[in-house]
Amino acid sequence: MSVQERKERERAGRERLIVATARELAEQQGWDAVTTRRLAERIEYSQPVLYSHFRGKREIIGAVALEGAAEMAAALRSATSAAIFAATPAATSAATSAADGSRARVTALARAYLDFAASNPAVYDAMFQLDGGLAFAREDTPEPLKDAFAALLESLGEVAGDGVHPGLFTEVFWAALHGLATLTRAGRLPPEDAERRVELLVDRLAVI
C-alpha cells in the first residue's frame, strides 16, 4: 500500500467515525446535542481535524442522510424480496397469483418504510426534516437519495394504475408513508391502529 493510499484510507476511516458518532449522539440525545465541539471530544480529535472533513454540522447531517438513504433502500428491497417468497402459493389463477404477489410486496414495503423511520428517528430526520445541504428531485440529487426513491418505485410503479405516471404515484404513496411516520412518532395517531392504516393505504391507493 502506498503512502497516499494509506492516507486516503485513514481519512475515510475518520469520516466514518465522525458520521457514526454523530448518528449515535443524535439518536441518544437529539440533533440539538450534536455540535462540532462535542463530536471532537467524543472521537478525541481536535476541531480543526473535524473541520478538515466536514465544514460544519450541516454537512455532517447531509452525510448521515446519505448513509441513511442507502440503508433504507436496502431495507425496502430486502422486505419486498422476502414478501415475494412468503406470498401464499394457493392462488387459483396466474392473475390472482400476480395480484397476491403485488399486494404482499407493497404491504411489505410500507411496513419496512415505517419500521425504518421508527427505528432510526434521528437518521430519518436527517434525511427528510433537517437541512443537510442536499438537493432533492433535481439532476444533481445525490445517488443514494435517487436510489432510495428507486427502491420505492420498483414496487409501487407496477400498482400505479392505467394512465397514472409511476413516478407521480410513487411520490404520493411516499408522501402518505412520510405523513404516517411523522404523525405516529409525534403521538398524533393511535399506535394500535398502525397495521390497519397500512392495509387501508395499500387497498385504497394501489391498483392491485
C-alpha positions in Angstrom: 0.0 0.0 0.0 1.4 3.4 -1.0 1.6 6.3 1.4 -1.2 8.1 -0.5 -3.4 5.0 -0.3 -2.8 4.7 3.4 -3.6 8.4 4.0 -6.8 8.1 2.0 -7.9 5.0 3.9 -7.2 6.8 7.2 -9.2 9.8 6.1 -12.1 7.6 5.1 -11.9 5.9 8.4 -12.0 9.2 10.3 -15.0 10.3 8.2 -16.9 7.1 9.0 -16.1 7.6 12.7 -17.4 11.2 12.7 -20.6 10.2 11.0 -21.2 7.2 13.2 -20.6 9.3 16.3 -23.0 12.0 15.1 -25.6 9.3 14.5 -25.2 7.8 17.9 -25.3 11.1 19.7 -28.3 12.3 17.7 -30.2 9.0 18.4 -29.4 9.3 22.1 -30.0 13.0 22.7 -31.4 14.6 19.5 -29.7 16.6 16.9 -29.5 19.7 19.1 -27.0 17.8 21.1 -24.7 17.3 18.1 -22.1 20.0 18.0 -18.7 20.0 16.5 -17.2 20.6 19.9 -19.0 17.5 21.4 -18.1 15.4 18.4 -14.5 16.4 18.7 -14.5 15.4 22.3 -16.1 12.1 21.8 -13.8 11.0 19.0 -10.8 12.6 20.5 -9.9 14.7 17.5 -9.3 18.4 17.5 -12.0 20.6 16.0 -9.6 21.6 13.1 -9.3 17.9 12.2 -13.0 17.6 12.2 -13.4 20.7 10.1 -10.9 19.2 7.6 -13.5 16.6 6.8 -16.8 18.5 7.2 -17.3 22.2 7.1 -19.9 22.1 9.9 -22.9 20.4 11.3 -24.9 20.9 8.1 -22.5 18.7 6.1 -22.5 16.1 8.9 -26.3 15.9 8.7 -26.0 15.5 5.0 -23.6 12.6 5.4 -25.8 10.9 7.8 -28.8 11.4 5.5 -26.9 9.8 2.6 -25.9 6.9 4.7 -29.5 6.5 5.9 -30.8 6.6 2.4 -28.6 3.7 1.4 -29.7 1.7 4.4 -33.4 2.5 3.8 -33.1 1.4 0.1 -31.5 -1.9 1.3 -34.2 -2.4 3.9 -37.0 -1.8 1.4 -35.6 -4.2 -1.2 -34.9 -6.8 1.4 -38.5 -6.6 2.7 -40.1 -6.7 -0.8 -37.9 -9.6 -1.9 -38.8 -11.6 1.2 -42.5 -10.9 0.6 -42.4 -12.5 -2.8 -41.2 -15.8 -1.4 -43.6 -15.6 1.6 -46.7 -14.9 -0.6 -49.2 -17.7 -0.5 -48.9 -20.1 -3.4 -52.6 -21.2 -3.2 -53.8 -18.9 -5.9 -56.4 -20.2 -8.3 -55.0 -18.4 -11.4 -52.0 -16.6 -12.7 -53.8 -13.3 -12.4 -54.7 -14.0 -8.7 -51.1 -15.1 -8.0 -49.7 -11.9 -9.5 -52.2 -9.8 -7.5 -51.3 -11.5 -4.3 -47.6 -11.0 -5.0 -48.1 -7.3 -5.7 -50.1 -6.8 -2.6 -47.6 -8.6 -0.5 -44.7 -6.5 -1.9 -46.4 -3.2 -1.5 -47.6 -4.1 2.1 -44.1 -5.2 3.0 -42.6 -2.0 1.5 -44.9 0.1 3.5 -44.2 -1.7 6.8 -40.4 -1.6 6.1 -40.5 2.1 5.5 -42.4 2.8 8.7 -40.3 0.5 10.7 -37.1 2.2 9.4 -38.5 5.6 10.3 -39.5 4.4 13.8 -36.2 2.6 14.5 -33.9 5.4 13.2 -35.7 8.7 14.1 -32.5 10.8 14.1 -31.4 9.4 10.7 -34.9 9.9 9.3 -34.9 13.5 10.5 -31.5 14.0 8.8 -33.0 12.6 5.6 -36.3 14.5 5.5 -36.6 17.0 8.2 -33.3 18.8 8.6 -31.1 20.9 6.3 -28.2 18.7 5.2 -27.5 20.7 2.1 -28.7 18.0 -0.2 -30.7 18.5 -3.4 -34.0 16.6 -3.8 -35.8 16.0 -7.1 -33.1 17.6 -9.2 -30.5 16.4 -11.7 -27.8 16.9 -9.0 -29.6 14.9 -6.4 -27.0 12.5 -4.8 -27.2 8.9 -6.0 -28.1 7.4 -2.6 -31.3 9.6 -2.5 -32.1 8.7 -6.0 -31.6 5.0 -5.2 -33.9 5.2 -2.1 -36.6 6.6 -4.4 -35.9 3.9 -6.9 -36.4 1.3 -4.2 -39.9 2.7 -3.7 -40.6 3.0 -7.4 -39.6 -0.7 -8.1 -42.6 -1.9 -6.2 -45.0 1.0 -6.5 -44.7 1.7 -10.2 -46.4 -1.6 -11.1 -49.5 -0.7 -9.0 -50.0 2.9 -10.1 -52.9 2.0 -12.4 -53.5 2.7 -16.1 -52.8 6.3 -17.2 -51.0 7.2 -13.9 -47.4 8.2 -14.1 -45.5 5.7 -11.9 -43.1 8.4 -10.6 -46.0 10.6 -9.5 -47.9 7.7 -7.9 -44.7 6.8 -6.0 -44.4 10.4 -4.8 -47.9 10.4 -3.5 -47.6 7.0 -1.8 -44.2 8.1 -0.3 -45.9 11.3 1.0 -48.6 9.2 2.7 -46.0 7.0 4.3 -44.0 10.0 5.5 -47.2 11.5 7.0 -47.9 8.3 8.8 -44.3 8.1 10.1 -44.1 11.6 11.4 -47.6 11.8 12.8 -47.3 8.5 14.6 -43.9 9.5 16.1 -45.4 12.8 17.2 -48.1 10.9 19.1 -50.8 12.4 16.8 -52.1 8.9 15.7 -53.1 6.0 18.0 -50.4 3.4 17.7 -52.8 0.4 18.0 -54.2 1.2 14.5 -50.9 1.2 12.7 -51.4 -2.0 10.8 -54.9 -1.0 9.8 -53.6 2.2 8.3 -51.1 0.3 6.2 -53.8 -2.0 4.9 -56.0 0.9 4.1 -53.2 2.8 2.3 -52.4 -0.3 0.2 -56.1 -1.1 -0.5 -57.2 2.4 -1.4 -54.2 3.7 -3.3 -52.6 0.8 -5.1 -54.3 -0.8 -8.1 -53.9 -4.5 -7.4 
